[in-house]
């Protein structure tokens, strides 16, 4: 039906990510968490620029279950 709204349809934000193999991707925050846990991420984009894994502080913990309560700084791709 035209104009029908689907209230259960989820919208995902995507984050710019550079993997250790040098490839550039857009991932959901959940996928980024999994890749960070697997140590496959080189950099990802935040509001203040690129965060480099191993250089810049990032959330610790298992798949986003950290004690991080600060603002979301990972930039979603629009």
DARADA-V717785 format. One line per field, one symbol per residue. ss: DSSP state (h for helix, s for strand, l for the rest). psi: psi as a letter, one per 20 degrees, with the letter a starting at -180 (. if undefined). A space follows every 50 residues. Layout:
# DARADA-V717785
ss->???
psi->???
This chain:
# DARADA-V717785
ss->lllllllllllllssssssllllssssshhhhhhhhhlllssssssllss sssllslllllllllllllllllslssl
psi->pqjppnhipppqqqpppprhjiqprpqqhggggghghjlipgqqprhjap pppigqprprroljkrkpjaqoippqp.
